[in-house]
Amino acid sequence: TGELWLGDSLRLGPPSRFPGSLTGRQAVIVDAEIAGIGWQGIQSEFKRQLQELSLVLSPIIGVHLEVASSTYESEWVPEFDGRNRLVDCRLRSIGYSELVDTAALPLRGSSPAVTRETVSRPGLGRVGIWPDDESVRVPSDAEALWAAFNSLSPSAKQQFLNACNAYWVARHLPSSQRTACLAFLVVACEALKPPGKQYEVANIYDVVSSLIGTAEAASLKNLYLSPQKVRSLHFHRGTLVANEIMSLLIDGPFRDPSFDELLTQMSRLARMCLIEWLRRGGPQRFSLMQRPGTRKQGSKAPVRSRP
């Protein structure tokens, strides 16, 4: 319900029509000054910036952002009367569109500012909807993080977009695809490891340890369900670790909550890793966690005597 300026030529603002609710799909209006060659060049550059905004801001703000389609899709839309009784259901075009086109960027202050929240990093602040919430809370360092993204080198920027894309895919998946959601959250973290052959063996635990802390990585590694193993089983074997198909056939009231707890923890850690990587300014060297069967530097191998 407020405006957020990410620069002198980029503004996110409220739509002219919006429901007074924190739940459900909402529209965000993006006003930007775009440089390009010809109308097609301007349109292409604007679409690229919209895509970057949706990918980068989704983990920063903690909401799932999608670029609205330029063509309206038809969906079955039910109709209800004043007593909330279903009276009709028909195909209708769905989507949001502003009724009035603006010729220039809105003036700063033309809409109230977004609700701010001071967050102690690498934390995420308050999660969920609280009694005093009237709109989505935006972290106070959102502009600084967007500026940090734009200051990255081309290769680092592409690496971060790759990681954000995996996070976006995970958030976009329906609740019936929980295994795939977890697998893509793991990929989002793995995509943040530094380039180079020496880091090819690095996994999610190394990334979490380097960006968030060894305690968080150890806690994740010691869980009953290993996120790294879930990712490998799903991508290499197609295994549905969350038993999505079984739950459709046998809807038992005593479903094991272990996977849901892991999914909640991974959603939080993936966001934290993406934001912390951006705060540090891109790829950095980090040390790998101790592997089973390996010796720390400077340790001596046991001496075996021969008969």
C-alpha atoms as one frame of an Amber mdcrd trajectory, in Angstrom:
protein
   0.000   0.000   0.000   3.022   2.303  -0.223   5.797   3.323  -2.563   9.391
   2.118  -2.608  12.015   4.015  -4.600  14.985   1.892  -5.661  16.653   4.816
  -7.405  15.747   8.100  -9.027  14.351   6.284 -12.068  12.786   3.176 -10.510
   9.720   3.126  -8.285   7.502   0.376  -6.938   4.097   1.694  -6.010   0.606
   0.622  -5.040  -2.068   0.023  -7.668  -4.992   2.408  -7.951  -7.265  -0.443
  -6.857  -6.345  -2.990  -4.226  -8.239  -5.065  -1.659  -7.835  -4.241   2.011
  -6.264  -7.585   2.818  -2.797  -8.997   3.458  -3.684 -12.345   1.913  -4.302
 -13.218  -1.711  -2.661 -11.948  -4.861  -1.785  -8.264  -4.997  -0.597  -5.989
  -7.777   2.570  -3.866  -7.673   2.992  -1.042 -10.177   6.534  -0.529 -11.504
   7.394   2.919 -12.873  10.790   3.199 -14.542  12.747   5.306 -16.986  14.270
   2.955 -19.549  16.879   3.700 -22.192  16.749   1.699 -25.411  16.921   1.797
 -29.173  13.435   1.999 -30.598  10.192   0.838 -29.029  11.155  -2.818 -29.168
  14.491  -2.116 -27.498  12.790  -0.215 -24.676  10.218  -2.957 -24.184  12.910
  -5.648 -24.107  14.991  -3.734 -21.560  11.940  -3.077 -19.382  11.019  -6.773
 -19.387  14.588  -7.644 -18.375  14.438  -5.223 -15.460  11.067  -6.558 -14.356
  12.494 -10.072 -14.368  15.476  -8.985 -12.271  13.176  -7.184  -9.838  11.003
 -10.261  -9.342  14.007 -12.543  -8.810  16.068 -10.291  -6.531  13.313  -8.752
  -4.420  11.476 -12.025  -3.736  14.026 -13.250  -1.140  14.769  -9.724   0.122
  11.163  -8.813   0.919  10.006 -12.367   1.548   7.068 -12.385  -0.858   6.713
 -14.188  -4.161   6.812 -11.688  -7.036   5.769 -12.546 -10.579   5.884 -10.497
 -13.761   2.325 -10.017 -14.953   1.571 -11.423 -18.379   0.845  -8.911 -21.138
  -1.943 -11.165 -22.410  -4.837 -11.967 -20.123  -5.595 -15.619 -19.539  -9.051
 -17.104 -19.246  -9.945 -18.924 -16.039 -13.098 -20.311 -14.488 -14.406 -17.586
 -12.165 -17.233 -18.366  -9.696 -19.858 -15.766  -8.832 -21.600 -15.446  -5.447
 -24.660 -13.556  -4.323 -25.044 -11.376  -1.240 -25.446 -14.452   0.949 -22.207
 -15.992  -0.348 -24.092 -18.629  -2.343 -22.657 -19.823  -5.634 -24.863 -18.590
  -8.460 -22.695 -18.952 -11.563 -19.283 -19.999 -12.878 -17.952 -18.969 -16.243
 -14.737 -18.366 -18.183 -13.439 -14.834 -17.747 -10.251 -12.969 -18.555  -8.181
 -12.486 -15.412  -5.366 -10.058 -14.654  -4.726  -6.531 -13.430  -4.424  -3.429
 -15.569  -4.254   0.266 -14.704  -7.051   2.259 -16.291  -4.999   5.455 -16.696
  -1.549   5.645 -18.295   0.919   8.110 -16.760   3.180  10.215 -18.951   5.986
  10.603 -16.384   7.313   9.161 -13.173   5.155   9.922 -10.125   6.505  12.509
  -7.718   8.202  11.252  -4.591   5.724  11.297  -1.767   2.696  11.024  -4.012
   1.891   7.805  -2.133   2.659   6.896   1.478   5.976   5.142   2.028   6.014
   1.376   2.506   6.030  -0.023   6.020   9.649  -0.376   7.135  11.251  -2.910
   9.441  14.755  -2.805  10.867  16.299  -6.256  10.517  19.424  -7.475  12.263
  21.328  -9.435   9.628  21.785 -12.253   8.907  18.317 -12.518  10.446  15.045
 -12.034   8.583  12.997 -10.107  11.116   9.434 -11.042  11.925   7.915 -13.781
   9.799   4.222 -14.109   8.977   1.330 -11.717   9.560   1.222  -9.964  12.923
  -1.765  -8.233  14.590  -0.331  -4.749  13.952   0.374  -5.380  10.248  -1.594
  -3.313   7.767   0.659  -3.939   4.777   3.679  -5.999   3.764   6.787  -5.037
   5.734   9.888  -4.094   3.725  13.346  -4.398   5.333  15.046  -1.050   5.851
  18.088  -2.148   3.818  16.101  -3.055   0.678  17.493  -0.112  -1.317  21.047
  -0.889  -0.180  20.679  -4.535  -1.234  19.304  -3.555  -4.645  22.232  -1.142
  -5.064  24.633  -3.932  -4.054  23.133  -6.169  -6.732  23.600  -3.541  -9.432
  27.225  -2.963  -8.365  28.175  -6.627  -8.900  30.380  -7.657 -11.789  28.536
  -9.210 -14.758  29.616 -12.741 -13.798  28.695 -12.288 -10.129  25.363 -10.738
 -11.080  24.550 -13.728 -13.281  25.535 -16.130 -10.495  23.223 -14.379  -8.068
  20.366 -14.371 -10.579  20.881 -18.114 -11.080  20.556 -18.668  -7.337  17.523
 -16.368  -7.082  15.898 -18.180  -9.992  16.140 -21.510  -8.133  14.625 -19.843
  -5.057  11.860 -18.327  -7.221  11.047 -21.719  -8.744  10.814 -23.248  -5.264
   8.377 -20.559  -4.118   6.355 -20.884  -7.333   5.736 -24.611  -6.976   2.359
 -25.707  -5.554   2.093 -27.300  -2.116   1.672 -30.697  -3.793   5.335 -30.541
  -4.937   7.085 -30.245  -1.586  10.027 -32.479  -2.510  10.817 -30.406  -5.604
  10.428 -27.233  -3.541  13.025 -28.414  -1.031  15.374 -29.593  -3.793  15.317
 -26.180  -5.496  15.919 -24.408  -2.164  19.060 -26.523  -1.772  20.105 -25.614
  -5.332  19.574 -21.915  -4.542  22.132 -22.212  -1.733  24.576 -24.345  -3.740
  24.537 -21.789  -6.555  26.188 -19.292  -4.192  29.442 -21.221  -3.752  32.517
 -19.550  -5.283  33.617 -20.545  -8.781  36.610 -22.804  -9.264  37.400 -26.496
  -9.230  38.400 -26.431  -5.569  34.785 -25.647  -4.675  33.094 -28.231  -6.878
  32.677 -30.568  -3.905  31.106 -27.830  -1.791  27.489 -28.454  -0.832  24.727
 -26.682   1.043  26.351 -27.256   4.436  29.528 -25.467   3.337  27.507 -22.524
   2.003  25.406 -22.195   5.156  28.494 -22.544   7.352  30.346 -19.795   5.487
  27.479 -17.333   5.123  25.383 -17.912   8.256  27.517 -19.870  10.713  28.820
 -23.306  11.609  26.113 -23.816  14.236  23.339 -23.407  11.647  25.151 -25.732
   9.235  25.693 -28.390  11.905  22.042 -28.188  12.962  20.945 -28.624   9.356
  23.340 -31.491   8.746  22.214 -33.376  11.845  18.530 -33.377  10.917  16.745
 -36.699  10.498  16.162 -35.865   6.814  19.285 -34.634   5.002  18.460 -31.763
   2.600  21.473 -32.638   0.444  20.263 -36.233   0.150  16.693 -35.138  -0.635
  18.020 -32.942  -3.435  20.120 -35.787  -4.920  17.358 -38.390  -4.653  14.824
 -36.139  -6.339  16.990 -34.860  -9.195  18.773 -38.147  -9.930  16.021 -40.675
  -9.166  12.832 -38.623  -9.117  12.168 -39.806  -5.563   9.303 -38.054  -3.788
  10.725 -37.971  -0.282   7.656 -36.157   1.070   5.428 -38.993  -0.205   3.261
 -36.583  -2.222   1.583 -39.372  -4.195   0.986 -41.505  -1.097  -0.701 -38.617
   0.700  -3.142 -38.296  -2.177  -4.087 -41.967  -1.947  -4.062 -42.380   1.825
  -4.895 -39.165   3.634  -3.906 -40.185   7.134  -4.165 -37.769  10.096  -0.784
 -38.882  11.504   1.520 -37.631   8.744   5.166 -37.320   9.788   5.879 -33.576
  10.259   9.654 -34.000   9.775   9.619 -32.977   6.125   7.451 -29.910   6.756
   9.817 -28.789   9.507  12.787 -29.256   7.187  11.033 -27.313   4.420  10.319
 -24.429   6.784  13.928 -24.346   7.963  15.288 -24.508   4.408  13.032 -21.661
   3.263  14.448 -19.495   6.043  18.083 -20.480   5.430  17.865 -20.023   1.659
  16.635 -16.449   2.119  19.326 -15.743   4.695  22.091 -17.113   2.454  20.950
 -15.114  -0.586  20.776 -11.863   1.370  24.071 -12.422   3.198  25.881 -13.279
  -0.061  24.607 -10.013  -1.527  25.567  -8.019   1.565  29.132  -9.325   1.278
  29.380  -8.157  -2.317  29.447 -11.432  -4.211  31.645 -14.523  -4.365  34.174
 -14.878  -1.574  36.540 -17.597  -0.489  35.228 -19.899   2.166  36.475 -23.034
   3.857  34.916 -26.442   3.394  33.499 -28.281   6.379  35.314 -31.327   7.665
  34.441 -34.461   5.662  34.359 -37.955   7.120  37.665 -39.712   6.552  39.636
 -36.491   6.001  42.321 -35.048   8.252  42.629 -31.456   9.347  45.660 -29.590
   8.095  48.670 -30.338  10.274  47.303 -33.570  11.752  49.351 -36.739  11.500
  48.183 -40.025  10.056  48.340 -43.023  12.387  51.476 -45.177  12.075  50.924
 -48.846  11.477  53.593 -51.381  12.350  54.323 -54.327  10.103  54.719 -57.823
  11.524
